[in-house]
């Protein structure tokens, strides 16, 4: 049996011991978080460096495929188109890493659906492989416009169209359109 002053002393001692344990735990958590942040930053830097380094050989492949003696080969156009496609993929990875690192600023502007769809169709024309895309836009109504980042929107829509080309029935066209709702 403890008298009242000793009991208060033990309660205070237990309270301060618990605070000390909690502080040690918080310091350990903060250190783990710092290491995790450093690890993510290092990973993003590596991804950015590799993405940047991949652009040089892709550009070389593209230029070589356009040489007069190679350009006449039936596969030269496919080589150029696939090099362009790989370059877009590398750019996507590089920009994603910049976005995650906070080094990419989104510039939202007013754009029309017609411009976005037209630019997307130009971007994916090299990956059609004989497939047909049907565009659905009602040009009799006022222009359908929105505020968004044009380059990122075209890239996202292009990825969706390329997936549709790859994963939809070969005998069916891919449909791309926009409508007001």
PyMOL commands that set and color helices and strands:
alter all, ss='L'
color gray80, all
select helices_A, chain A and resi 4-65+68-71+76-101+113-127+150-167
alter helices_A, ss='H'
color red, helices_A
select strands_A, chain A and resi 109-112+133-136+145-148+174-177
alter strands_A, ss='S'
color yellow, strands_A
deselect
rebuild
show_as cartoon
